[in-house]
Amino acid sequence: MGKHDFQDFCNVGSKKTKNKSLNVPGSKRPLRKHTEDALNQYFDSLNGDRPGDLYTLVLGEVERPLFKAVMDYTQGNQSQAAGILGINRGTLRKKLKTYSLLT
């Protein structure tokens, strides 16, 4: 995946990528569909039980690998990572600390 592809990946929903969908490498299905399938499997596995704090669970499952991948991609450059993610550097540092990714 090239730099511009990665930036498109991180900017889904912006004007620049409005008509693009996130495809998982090696698959023709958008990431959105993989996420939907995973959530449906999760709900099926509950056997009628109510999930607790699902929003936090999903954010943690998605955000941590996203932040790690971006930090790896930028070789630890927080300013570049924040720019790619479209967040300010302070927010990035807070998230890195939350996910024990701050070096």
Distance bins in CASP14 RR format, pairs under 12 A and 6 or more apart:
PFRMAT RR
TARGET T0000
AUTHOR 0000-0000-0000
RMODE 2
METHOD distances of the structure
MODEL  1
1 7 0 0 0 0 0 1 0 0 0 0 0
1 8 0 0 0 0 1 0 0 0 0 0 0
1 9 1 0 0 1 0 0 0 0 0 0 0
1 10 0 0 0 0 0 1 0 0 0 0 0
1 22 0 0 0 0 0 1 0 0 0 0 0
1 23 0 0 0 0 0 1 0 0 0 0 0
1 24 0 0 0 0 0 1 0 0 0 0 0
1 25 1 0 0 1 0 0 0 0 0 0 0
1 26 0 0 0 0 0 1 0 0 0 0 0
1 69 0 0 0 0 0 1 0 0 0 0 0
1 73 0 0 0 0 1 0 0 0 0 0 0
2 8 0 0 0 0 1 0 0 0 0 0 0
2 9 0 0 0 0 1 0 0 0 0 0 0
2 25 0 0 0 0 0 1 0 0 0 0 0
2 73 0 0 0 0 1 0 0 0 0 0 0
3 9 0 0 0 0 0 1 0 0 0 0 0
3 10 0 0 0 0 0 1 0 0 0 0 0
3 70 0 0 0 0 0 1 0 0 0 0 0
3 73 0 0 0 0 1 0 0 0 0 0 0
3 74 0 0 0 0 0 1 0 0 0 0 0
3 80 0 0 0 0 0 1 0 0 0 0 0
3 84 0 0 0 0 1 0 0 0 0 0 0
4 10 0 0 0 0 0 1 0 0 0 0 0
4 11 0 0 0 0 0 1 0 0 0 0 0
4 16 0 0 0 0 1 0 0 0 0 0 0
4 17 0 0 0 0 0 1 0 0 0 0 0
4 20 0 0 0 0 0 1 0 0 0 0 0
4 84 0 0 0 0 0 1 0 0 0 0 0
5 11 0 0 0 0 0 1 0 0 0 0 0
5 12 0 0 0 0 0 1 0 0 0 0 0
5 17 0 0 0 0 0 1 0 0 0 0 0
5 20 0 0 0 0 1 0 0 0 0 0 0
5 22 0 0 0 0 0 1 0 0 0 0 0
5 23 0 0 0 0 1 0 0 0 0 0 0
5 25 0 0 0 0 1 0 0 0 0 0 0
5 73 0 0 0 0 0 1 0 0 0 0 0
5 84 0 0 0 0 0 1 0 0 0 0 0
6 12 0 0 0 0 0 1 0 0 0 0 0
6 17 0 0 0 0 0 1 0 0 0 0 0
6 22 0 0 0 0 0 1 0 0 0 0 0
6 25 0 0 0 0 0 1 0 0 0 0 0
6 66 0 0 0 0 0 1 0 0 0 0 0
6 69 0 0 0 0 1 0 0 0 0 0 0
6 70 0 0 0 0 1 0 0 0 0 0 0
6 72 0 0 0 0 0 1 0 0 0 0 0
6 73 1 0 0 1 0 0 0 0 0 0 0
6 74 0 0 0 0 1 0 0 0 0 0 0
6 80 0 0 0 0 0 1 0 0 0 0 0
6 81 0 0 0 0 0 1 0 0 0 0 0
6 83 0 0 0 0 0 1 0 0 0 0 0
6 84 1 0 0 1 0 0 0 0 0 0 0
6 85 0 0 0 0 0 1 0 0 0 0 0
7 14 0 0 0 0 1 0 0 0 0 0 0
7 16 0 0 0 0 1 0 0 0 0 0 0
7 17 0 0 0 0 1 0 0 0 0 0 0
7 20 0 0 0 0 0 1 0 0 0 0 0
7 70 0 0 0 0 0 1 0 0 0 0 0
7 73 0 0 0 0 1 0 0 0 0 0 0
7 74 0 0 0 0 0 1 0 0 0 0 0
7 80 0 0 0 0 0 1 0 0 0 0 0
7 81 0 0 0 0 0 1 0 0 0 0 0
7 83 0 0 0 0 1 0 0 0 0 0 0
7 84 1 0 0 1 0 0 0 0 0 0 0
7 85 0 0 0 0 1 0 0 0 0 0 0
7 86 0 0 0 0 1 0 0 0 0 0 0
8 14 0 0 0 0 1 0 0 0 0 0 0
8 15 0 0 0 0 0 1 0 0 0 0 0
8 16 1 0 0 1 0 0 0 0 0 0 0
8 17 1 0 1 0 0 0 0 0 0 0 0
8 18 0 0 0 0 0 1 0 0 0 0 0
8 19 0 0 0 0 0 1 0 0 0 0 0
8 20 1 0 0 1 0 0 0 0 0 0 0
8 21 0 0 0 0 0 1 0 0 0 0 0
8 22 0 0 0 0 1 0 0 0 0 0 0
8 23 0 0 0 0 0 1 0 0 0 0 0
8 84 0 0 0 0 0 1 0 0 0 0 0
9 16 0 0 0 0 0 1 0 0 0 0 0
9 17 0 0 0 0 1 0 0 0 0 0 0
9 20 0 0 0 0 1 0 0 0 0 0 0
9 21 0 0 0 0 0 1 0 0 0 0 0
9 22 1 0 0 1 0 0 0 0 0 0 0
9 23 0 0 0 0 1 0 0 0 0 0 0
9 24 0 0 0 0 0 1 0 0 0 0 0
9 25 0 0 0 0 0 1 0 0 0 0 0
9 30 0 0 0 0 0 1 0 0 0 0 0
9 31 0 0 0 0 1 0 0 0 0 0 0
9 66 0 0 0 0 1 0 0 0 0 0 0
9 69 0 0 0 0 1 0 0 0 0 0 0
9 70 0 0 0 0 1 0 0 0 0 0 0
9 73 0 0 0 0 0 1 0 0 0 0 0
9 84 0 0 0 0 1 0 0 0 0 0 0
9 85 0 0 0 0 0 1 0 0 0 0 0
10 16 0 0 0 0 0 1 0 0 0 0 0
10 17 0 0 0 0 1 0 0 0 0 0 0
10 20 0 0 0 0 0 1 0 0 0 0 0
10 22 0 0 0 0 1 0 0 0 0 0 0
10 31 0 0 0 0 0 1 0 0 0 0 0
10 66 0 0 0 0 1 0 0 0 0 0 0
10 67 0 0 0 0 0 1 0 0 0 0 0
10 69 0 0 0 0 1 0 0 0 0 0 0
10 70 1 0 0 1 0 0 0 0 0 0 0
10 73 0 0 0 0 1 0 0 0 0 0 0
10 74 0 0 0 0 0 1 0 0 0 0 0
10 80 0 0 0 0 0 1 0 0 0 0 0
10 81 0 0 0 0 1 0 0 0 0 0 0
10 82 0 0 0 0 0 1 0 0 0 0 0
10 83 0 0 0 0 1 0 0 0 0 0 0
10 84 1 0 1 0 0 0 0 0 0 0 0
10 85 1 0 1 0 0 0 0 0 0 0 0
10 86 1 0 0 1 0 0 0 0 0 0 0
10 87 0 0 0 0 0 1 0 0 0 0 0
11 17 1 0 1 0 0 0 0 0 0 0 0
11 18 0 0 0 0 1 0 0 0 0 0 0
11 20 0 0 0 0 1 0 0 0 0 0 0
11 22 0 0 0 0 0 1 0 0 0 0 0
11 83 0 0 0 0 1 0 0 0 0 0 0
11 84 0 0 0 0 1 0 0 0 0 0 0
11 85 0 0 0 0 1 0 0 0 0 0 0
11 86 1 0 0 1 0 0 0 0 0 0 0
11 87 0 0 0 0 0 1 0 0 0 0 0
12 18 0 0 0 0 1 0 0 0 0 0 0
12 19 0 0 0 0 0 1 0 0 0 0 0
12 20 1 0 0 1 0 0 0 0 0 0 0
12 21 1 0 0 1 0 0 0 0 0 0 0
12 22 1 0 1 0 0 0 0 0 0 0 0
12 23 0 0 0 0 0 1 0 0 0 0 0
12 30 0 0 0 0 1 0 0 0 0 0 0
12 31 0 0 0 0 1 0 0 0 0 0 0
12 32 0 0 0 0 1 0 0 0 0 0 0
12 66 0 0 0 0 0 1 0 0 0 0 0
12 85 0 0 0 0 0 1 0 0 0 0 0
12 86 0 0 0 0 0 1 0 0 0 0 0
13 19 0 0 0 0 1 0 0 0 0 0 0
13 20 0 0 0 0 1 0 0 0 0 0 0
13 21 0 0 0 0 1 0 0 0 0 0 0
13 22 0 0 0 0 1 0 0 0 0 0 0
13 32 0 0 0 0 0 1 0 0 0 0 0
13 86 0 0 0 0 0 1 0 0 0 0 0
14 20 0 0 0 0 1 0 0 0 0 0 0
14 85 0 0 0 0 0 1 0 0 0 0 0
14 86 0 0 0 0 1 0 0 0 0 0 0
20 30 0 0 0 0 1 0 0 0 0 0 0
20 31 0 0 0 0 0 1 0 0 0 0 0
20 32 0 0 0 0 0 1 0 0 0 0 0
21 27 0 0 0 0 0 1 0 0 0 0 0
21 28 0 0 0 0 0 1 0 0 0 0 0
21 29 0 0 0 0 1 0 0 0 0 0 0
21 30 1 1 0 0 0 0 0 0 0 0 0
21 31 1 0 0 1 0 0 0 0 0 0 0
21 32 1 0 0 1 0 0 0 0 0 0 0
21 33 0 0 0 0 1 0 0 0 0 0 0
21 34 0 0 0 0 0 1 0 0 0 0 0
21 35 0 0 0 0 0 1 0 0 0 0 0
22 28 0 0 0 0 0 1 0 0 0 0 0
22 29 0 0 0 0 1 0 0 0 0 0 0
22 30 1 0 1 0 0 0 0 0 0 0 0
22 31 1 1 0 0 0 0 0 0 0 0 0
22 32 1 0 0 1 0 0 0 0 0 0 0
22 33 0 0 0 0 1 0 0 0 0 0 0
22 34 0 0 0 0 1 0 0 0 0 0 0
22 35 0 0 0 0 1 0 0 0 0 0 0
22 62 0 0 0 0 0 1 0 0 0 0 0
22 66 0 0 0 0 0 1 0 0 0 0 0
23 29 1 0 0 1 0 0 0 0 0 0 0
23 30 1 0 1 0 0 0 0 0 0 0 0
23 31 1 0 0 1 0 0 0 0 0 0 0
23 32 0 0 0 0 1 0 0 0 0 0 0
23 33 0 0 0 0 1 0 0 0 0 0 0
23 34 0 0 0 0 1 0 0 0 0 0 0
24 30 1 0 0 1 0 0 0 0 0 0 0
24 31 1 0 1 0 0 0 0 0 0 0 0
24 32 0 0 0 0 1 0 0 0 0 0 0
24 33 0 0 0 0 1 0 0 0 0 0 0
24 34 1 0 1 0 0 0 0 0 0 0 0
24 35 0 0 0 0 1 0 0 0 0 0 0
24 37 0 0 0 0 0 1 0 0 0 0 0
24 38 0 0 0 0 0 1 0 0 0 0 0
25 31 0 0 0 0 0 1 0 0 0 0 0
25 34 0 0 0 0 0 1 0 0 0 0 0
26 34 0 0 0 0 0 1 0 0 0 0 0
27 33 0 0 0 0 1 0 0 0 0 0 0
27 34 1 0 0 1 0 0 0 0 0 0 0
27 37 0 0 0 0 0 1 0 0 0 0 0
28 34 0 0 0 0 0 1 0 0 0 0 0
29 35 0 0 0 0 0 1 0 0 0 0 0
29 36 0 0 0 0 1 0 0 0 0 0 0
29 37 0 0 0 0 1 0 0 0 0 0 0
29 38 0 0 0 0 0 1 0 0 0 0 0
30 36 0 0 0 0 1 0 0 0 0 0 0
30 37 0 0 0 0 0 1 0 0 0 0 0
31 37 0 0 0 0 0 1 0 0 0 0 0
31 38 0 0 0 0 0 1 0 0 0 0 0
31 62 0 0 0 0 1 0 0 0 0 0 0
31 65 0 0 0 0 0 1 0 0 0 0 0
31 66 0 0 0 0 0 1 0 0 0 0 0
32 38 0 0 0 0 0 1 0 0 0 0 0
32 39 0 0 0 0 0 1 0 0 0 0 0
32 62 0 0 0 0 0 1 0 0 0 0 0
33 39 0 0 0 0 0 1 0 0 0 0 0
33 40 0 0 0 0 0 1 0 0 0 0 0
34 40 0 0 0 0 0 1 0 0 0 0 0
34 41 0 0 0 0 0 1 0 0 0 0 0
34 62 0 0 0 0 0 1 0 0 0 0 0
35 41 0 0 0 0 0 1 0 0 0 0 0
35 42 0 0 0 0 0 1 0 0 0 0 0
35 58 0 0 0 0 1 0 0 0 0 0 0
35 61 0 0 0 0 1 0 0 0 0 0 0
35 62 1 0 0 1 0 0 0 0 0 0 0
36 42 0 0 0 0 0 1 0 0 0 0 0
36 43 0 0 0 0 0 1 0 0 0 0 0
36 58 0 0 0 0 0 1 0 0 0 0 0
37 43 0 0 0 0 0 1 0 0 0 0 0
37 44 0 0 0 0 0 1 0 0 0 0 0
38 44 0 0 0 0 0 1 0 0 0 0 0
38 45 0 0 0 0 0 1 0 0 0 0 0
38 57 0 0 0 0 0 1 0 0 0 0 0
38 58 0 0 0 0 1 0 0 0 0 0 0
38 61 0 0 0 0 1 0 0 0 0 0 0
38 62 0 0 0 0 0 1 0 0 0 0 0
39 45 0 0 0 0 0 1 0 0 0 0 0
39 46 0 0 0 0 0 1 0 0 0 0 0
39 51 0 0 0 0 1 0 0 0 0 0 0
39 54 0 0 0 0 1 0 0 0 0 0 0
39 55 0 0 0 0 0 1 0 0 0 0 0
39 57 0 0 0 0 0 1 0 0 0 0 0
39 58 1 0 0 1 0 0 0 0 0 0 0
39 61 0 0 0 0 0 1 0 0 0 0 0
39 62 0 0 0 0 0 1 0 0 0 0 0
40 46 0 0 0 0 0 1 0 0 0 0 0
42 48 0 0 0 0 0 1 0 0 0 0 0
42 49 0 0 0 0 0 1 0 0 0 0 0
42 51 1 0 0 1 0 0 0 0 0 0 0
42 52 0 0 0 0 0 1 0 0 0 0 0
42 54 0 0 0 0 1 0 0 0 0 0 0
42 57 0 0 0 0 1 0 0 0 0 0 0
42 58 0 0 0 0 1 0 0 0 0 0 0
42 61 0 0 0 0 1 0 0 0 0 0 0
43 49 0 0 0 0 1 0 0 0 0 0 0
43 50 0 0 0 0 0 1 0 0 0 0 0
43 51 1 0 0 1 0 0 0 0 0 0 0
43 52 0 0 0 0 0 1 0 0 0 0 0
43 54 0 0 0 0 1 0 0 0 0 0 0
43 58 0 0 0 0 0 1 0 0 0 0 0
44 51 0 0 0 0 0 1 0 0 0 0 0
45 51 0 0 0 0 1 0 0 0 0 0 0
46 52 0 0 0 0 1 0 0 0 0 0 0
46 54 0 0 0 0 0 1 0 0 0 0 0
51 57 1 0 0 1 0 0 0 0 0 0 0
51 58 0 0 0 0 1 0 0 0 0 0 0
52 58 0 0 0 0 0 1 0 0 0 0 0
53 59 0 0 0 0 1 0 0 0 0 0 0
53 60 0 0 0 0 0 1 0 0 0 0 0
54 60 0 0 0 0 0 1 0 0 0 0 0
54 61 0 0 0 0 0 1 0 0 0 0 0
55 61 0 0 0 0 0 1 0 0 0 0 0
55 62 0 0 0 0 0 1 0 0 0 0 0
55 63 0 0 0 0 0 1 0 0 0 0 0
56 62 0 0 0 0 0 1 0 0 0 0 0
56 63 0 0 0 0 0 1 0 0 0 0 0
56 64 0 0 0 0 0 1 0 0 0 0 0
56 98 0 0 0 0 0 1 0 0 0 0 0
57 63 0 0 0 0 0 1 0 0 0 0 0
57 64 0 0 0 0 0 1 0 0 0 0 0
58 64 0 0 0 0 0 1 0 0 0 0 0
59 65 0 0 0 0 0 1 0 0 0 0 0
59 66 0 0 0 0 1 0 0 0 0 0 0
59 67 0 0 0 0 0 1 0 0 0 0 0
59 95 0 0 0 0 0 1 0 0 0 0 0
59 98 0 0 0 0 0 1 0 0 0 0 0
59 99 0 0 0 0 0 1 0 0 0 0 0
60 66 0 0 0 0 1 0 0 0 0 0 0
60 67 0 0 0 0 1 0 0 0 0 0 0
60 68 0 0 0 0 0 1 0 0 0 0 0
60 95 0 0 0 0 1 0 0 0 0 0 0
60 98 0 0 0 0 1 0 0 0 0 0 0
60 99 1 0 0 1 0 0 0 0 0 0 0
60 100 0 0 0 0 0 1 0 0 0 0 0
60 101 0 0 0 0 0 1 0 0 0 0 0
61 99 0 0 0 0 0 1 0 0 0 0 0
62 68 0 0 0 0 0 1 0 0 0 0 0
62 69 0 0 0 0 0 1 0 0 0 0 0
62 95 0 0 0 0 0 1 0 0 0 0 0
62 99 0 0 0 0 0 1 0 0 0 0 0
63 69 0 0 0 0 0 1 0 0 0 0 0
63 70 0 0 0 0 0 1 0 0 0 0 0
63 85 0 0 0 0 1 0 0 0 0 0 0
63 87 0 0 0 0 0 1 0 0 0 0 0
63 91 0 0 0 0 0 1 0 0 0 0 0
63 92 0 0 0 0 0 1 0 0 0 0 0
63 94 0 0 0 0 0 1 0 0 0 0 0
63 95 1 0 0 1 0 0 0 0 0 0 0
63 96 0 0 0 0 0 1 0 0 0 0 0
63 98 0 0 0 0 1 0 0 0 0 0 0
63 99 1 0 0 1 0 0 0 0 0 0 0
63 101 0 0 0 0 0 1 0 0 0 0 0
64 70 0 0 0 0 0 1 0 0 0 0 0
64 71 0 0 0 0 0 1 0 0 0 0 0
64 95 0 0 0 0 1 0 0 0 0 0 0
64 96 0 0 0 0 1 0 0 0 0 0 0
64 97 0 0 0 0 0 1 0 0 0 0 0
64 98 0 0 0 0 1 0 0 0 0 0 0
64 99 1 0 1 0 0 0 0 0 0 0 0
64 100 0 0 0 0 1 0 0 0 0 0 0
64 101 1 0 0 1 0 0 0 0 0 0 0
65 71 0 0 0 0 0 1 0 0 0 0 0
65 72 0 0 0 0 0 1 0 0 0 0 0
65 99 0 0 0 0 1 0 0 0 0 0 0
65 101 0 0 0 0 0 1 0 0 0 0 0
66 72 0 0 0 0 0 1 0 0 0 0 0
66 73 0 0 0 0 0 1 0 0 0 0 0
66 81 0 0 0 0 0 1 0 0 0 0 0
66 84 0 0 0 0 0 1 0 0 0 0 0
66 85 1 0 0 1 0 0 0 0 0 0 0
66 86 0 0 0 0 0 1 0 0 0 0 0
66 87 0 0 0 0 0 1 0 0 0 0 0
66 92 0 0 0 0 0 1 0 0 0 0 0
66 95 0 0 0 0 1 0 0 0 0 0 0
66 96 0 0 0 0 0 1 0 0 0 0 0
66 99 0 0 0 0 1 0 0 0 0 0 0
66 101 0 0 0 0 0 1 0 0 0 0 0
67 73 0 0 0 0 0 1 0 0 0 0 0
67 74 0 0 0 0 0 1 0 0 0 0 0
67 76 0 0 0 0 0 1 0 0 0 0 0
67 78 0 0 0 0 0 1 0 0 0 0 0
67 81 1 0 0 1 0 0 0 0 0 0 0
67 82 0 0 0 0 0 1 0 0 0 0 0
67 84 0 0 0 0 0 1 0 0 0 0 0
67 85 1 0 0 1 0 0 0 0 0 0 0
67 87 0 0 0 0 1 0 0 0 0 0 0
67 91 0 0 0 0 0 1 0 0 0 0 0
67 92 1 0 0 1 0 0 0 0 0 0 0
67 93 0 0 0 0 0 1 0 0 0 0 0
67 94 0 0 0 0 0 1 0 0 0 0 0
67 95 1 0 1 0 0 0 0 0 0 0 0
67 96 1 0 0 1 0 0 0 0 0 0 0
67 97 0 0 0 0 0 1 0 0 0 0 0
67 98 0 0 0 0 1 0 0 0 0 0 0
67 99 1 0 1 0 0 0 0 0 0 0 0
67 100 0 0 0 0 0 1 0 0 0 0 0
67 101 1 0 1 0 0 0 0 0 0 0 0
67 102 0 0 0 0 1 0 0 0 0 0 0
68 74 0 0 0 0 0 1 0 0 0 0 0
68 76 0 0 0 0 0 1 0 0 0 0 0
68 81 0 0 0 0 0 1 0 0 0 0 0
68 95 0 0 0 0 0 1 0 0 0 0 0
68 96 0 0 0 0 1 0 0 0 0 0 0
68 99 1 0 0 1 0 0 0 0 0 0 0
68 100 0 0 0 0 0 1 0 0 0 0 0
68 101 1 0 1 0 0 0 0 0 0 0 0
68 102 0 0 0 0 0 1 0 0 0 0 0
68 103 0 0 0 0 0 1 0 0 0 0 0
69 76 0 0 0 0 0 1 0 0 0 0 0
69 81 0 0 0 0 1 0 0 0 0 0 0
69 84 0 0 0 0 0 1 0 0 0 0 0
69 85 0 0 0 0 0 1 0 0 0 0 0
69 99 0 0 0 0 0 1 0 0 0 0 0
69 101 0 0 0 0 0 1 0 0 0 0 0
70 76 0 0 0 0 1 0 0 0 0 0 0
70 77 0 0 0 0 1 0 0 0 0 0 0
70 78 0 0 0 0 1 0 0 0 0 0 0
70 79 0 0 0 0 0 1 0 0 0 0 0
70 80 0 0 0 0 1 0 0 0 0 0 0
70 81 1 0 1 0 0 0 0 0 0 0 0
70 82 0 0 0 0 1 0 0 0 0 0 0
70 83 0 0 0 0 1 0 0 0 0 0 0
70 84 1 0 1 0 0 0 0 0 0 0 0
70 85 1 0 1 0 0 0 0 0 0 0 0
70 86 0 0 0 0 0 1 0 0 0 0 0
70 87 0 0 0 0 0 1 0 0 0 0 0
70 92 0 0 0 0 1 0 0 0 0 0 0
70 95 0 0 0 0 0 1 0 0 0 0 0
70 96 0 0 0 0 1 0 0 0 0 0 0
70 99 0 0 0 0 0 1 0 0 0 0 0
70 101 0 0 0 0 1 0 0 0 0 0 0
71 77 0 0 0 0 1 0 0 0 0 0 0
71 78 1 0 0 1 0 0 0 0 0 0 0
71 79 0 0 0 0 0 1 0 0 0 0 0
71 80 0 0 0 0 1 0 0 0 0 0 0
71 81 1 0 1 0 0 0 0 0 0 0 0
71 82 0 0 0 0 0 1 0 0 0 0 0
71 84 0 0 0 0 1 0 0 0 0 0 0
71 85 0 0 0 0 1 0 0 0 0 0 0
71 92 0 0 0 0 1 0 0 0 0 0 0
71 93 0 0 0 0 0 1 0 0 0 0 0
71 95 0 0 0 0 0 1 0 0 0 0 0
71 96 1 0 0 1 0 0 0 0 0 0 0
71 99 0 0 0 0 1 0 0 0 0 0 0
71 100 0 0 0 0 0 1 0 0 0 0 0
71 101 1 0 0 1 0 0 0 0 0 0 0
71 102 0 0 0 0 1 0 0 0 0 0 0
71 103 0 0 0 0 1 0 0 0 0 0 0
72 80 0 0 0 0 0 1 0 0 0 0 0
72 81 0 0 0 0 1 0 0 0 0 0 0
72 84 0 0 0 0 0 1 0 0 0 0 0
72 101 0 0 0 0 1 0 0 0 0 0 0
72 103 0 0 0 0 0 1 0 0 0 0 0
73 80 0 0 0 0 1 0 0 0 0 0 0
73 81 1 0 0 1 0 0 0 0 0 0 0
73 83 0 0 0 0 0 1 0 0 0 0 0
73 84 1 0 0 1 0 0 0 0 0 0 0
73 85 0 0 0 0 0 1 0 0 0 0 0
74 80 1 0 1 0 0 0 0 0 0 0 0
74 81 1 0 1 0 0 0 0 0 0 0 0
74 82 0 0 0 0 1 0 0 0 0 0 0
74 83 0 0 0 0 1 0 0 0 0 0 0
74 84 1 0 0 1 0 0 0 0 0 0 0
74 85 0 0 0 0 1 0 0 0 0 0 0
74 89 0 0 0 0 0 1 0 0 0 0 0
74 92 0 0 0 0 0 1 0 0 0 0 0
74 96 0 0 0 0 0 1 0 0 0 0 0
75 81 0 0 0 0 1 0 0 0 0 0 0
75 103 0 0 0 0 0 1 0 0 0 0 0
76 82 0 0 0 0 0 1 0 0 0 0 0
76 84 0 0 0 0 0 1 0 0 0 0 0
76 92 0 0 0 0 0 1 0 0 0 0 0
76 93 0 0 0 0 0 1 0 0 0 0 0
76 96 0 0 0 0 1 0 0 0 0 0 0
76 101 0 0 0 0 1 0 0 0 0 0 0
76 102 0 0 0 0 0 1 0 0 0 0 0
76 103 1 0 0 1 0 0 0 0 0 0 0
77 83 0 0 0 0 1 0 0 0 0 0 0
77 84 0 0 0 0 1 0 0 0 0 0 0
77 89 0 0 0 0 0 1 0 0 0 0 0
77 92 0 0 0 0 0 1 0 0 0 0 0
77 103 0 0 0 0 0 1 0 0 0 0 0
78 84 0 0 0 0 0 1 0 0 0 0 0
78 85 0 0 0 0 0 1 0 0 0 0 0
78 87 0 0 0 0 0 1 0 0 0 0 0
78 88 0 0 0 0 0 1 0 0 0 0 0
78 89 1 0 1 0 0 0 0 0 0 0 0
78 90 0 0 0 0 1 0 0 0 0 0 0
78 91 0 0 0 0 0 1 0 0 0 0 0
78 92 1 0 1 0 0 0 0 0 0 0 0
78 93 1 0 0 1 0 0 0 0 0 0 0
78 94 0 0 0 0 0 1 0 0 0 0 0
78 95 0 0 0 0 0 1 0 0 0 0 0
78 96 1 0 0 1 0 0 0 0 0 0 0
78 97 0 0 0 0 0 1 0 0 0 0 0
78 101 0 0 0 0 0 1 0 0 0 0 0
78 102 0 0 0 0 1 0 0 0 0 0 0
78 103 0 0 0 0 1 0 0 0 0 0 0
79 85 0 0 0 0 0 1 0 0 0 0 0
79 86 0 0 0 0 0 1 0 0 0 0 0
79 87 0 0 0 0 0 1 0 0 0 0 0
79 88 0 0 0 0 0 1 0 0 0 0 0
79 89 1 0 0 1 0 0 0 0 0 0 0
79 90 0 0 0 0 0 1 0 0 0 0 0
79 92 0 0 0 0 1 0 0 0 0 0 0
79 93 0 0 0 0 0 1 0 0 0 0 0
80 86 0 0 0 0 0 1 0 0 0 0 0
80 89 0 0 0 0 0 1 0 0 0 0 0
80 92 0 0 0 0 0 1 0 0 0 0 0
81 87 0 0 0 0 1 0 0 0 0 0 0
81 88 0 0 0 0 0 1 0 0 0 0 0
81 89 0 0 0 0 1 0 0 0 0 0 0
81 90 0 0 0 0 0 1 0 0 0 0 0
81 91 0 0 0 0 0 1 0 0 0 0 0
81 92 1 0 1 0 0 0 0 0 0 0 0
81 93 0 0 0 0 1 0 0 0 0 0 0
81 95 0 0 0 0 1 0 0 0 0 0 0
81 96 0 0 0 0 1 0 0 0 0 0 0
81 101 0 0 0 0 0 1 0 0 0 0 0
81 102 0 0 0 0 0 1 0 0 0 0 0
81 103 0 0 0 0 0 1 0 0 0 0 0
82 88 1 0 0 1 0 0 0 0 0 0 0
82 89 1 0 1 0 0 0 0 0 0 0 0
82 90 1 0 0 1 0 0 0 0 0 0 0
82 91 1 0 0 1 0 0 0 0 0 0 0
82 92 1 0 1 0 0 0 0 0 0 0 0
82 93 0 0 0 0 1 0 0 0 0 0 0
82 94 0 0 0 0 0 1 0 0 0 0 0
82 95 0 0 0 0 1 0 0 0 0 0 0
82 96 0 0 0 0 0 1 0 0 0 0 0
83 89 0 0 0 0 1 0 0 0 0 0 0
83 90 0 0 0 0 0 1 0 0 0 0 0
83 91 0 0 0 0 0 1 0 0 0 0 0
83 92 0 0 0 0 1 0 0 0 0 0 0
84 92 0 0 0 0 1 0 0 0 0 0 0
85 91 0 0 0 0 1 0 0 0 0 0 0
85 92 1 0 0 1 0 0 0 0 0 0 0
85 93 0 0 0 0 0 1 0 0 0 0 0
85 95 0 0 0 0 1 0 0 0 0 0 0
85 96 0 0 0 0 0 1 0 0 0 0 0
86 92 0 0 0 0 1 0 0 0 0 0 0
86 95 0 0 0 0 0 1 0 0 0 0 0
87 93 0 0 0 0 0 1 0 0 0 0 0
87 94 0 0 0 0 1 0 0 0 0 0 0
87 95 1 0 0 1 0 0 0 0 0 0 0
87 96 0 0 0 0 0 1 0 0 0 0 0
88 94 0 0 0 0 1 0 0 0 0 0 0
88 95 0 0 0 0 0 1 0 0 0 0 0
89 95 0 0 0 0 0 1 0 0 0 0 0
89 96 0 0 0 0 0 1 0 0 0 0 0
90 96 0 0 0 0 1 0 0 0 0 0 0
90 97 0 0 0 0 1 0 0 0 0 0 0
90 98 0 0 0 0 0 1 0 0 0 0 0
90 102 0 0 0 0 0 1 0 0 0 0 0
91 97 0 0 0 0 0 1 0 0 0 0 0
91 98 0 0 0 0 0 1 0 0 0 0 0
92 98 0 0 0 0 0 1 0 0 0 0 0
92 99 0 0 0 0 0 1 0 0 0 0 0
92 101 0 0 0 0 1 0 0 0 0 0 0
92 102 0 0 0 0 1 0 0 0 0 0 0
93 99 0 0 0 0 0 1 0 0 0 0 0
93 101 0 0 0 0 1 0 0 0 0 0 0
93 102 1 0 0 1 0 0 0 0 0 0 0
93 103 0 0 0 0 0 1 0 0 0 0 0
94 101 0 0 0 0 0 1 0 0 0 0 0
94 102 0 0 0 0 1 0 0 0 0 0 0
95 101 1 0 0 1 0 0 0 0 0 0 0
95 102 0 0 0 0 1 0 0 0 0 0 0
96 102 1 0 1 0 0 0 0 0 0 0 0
96 103 0 0 0 0 1 0 0 0 0 0 0
97 103 0 0 0 0 0 1 0 0 0 0 0
END
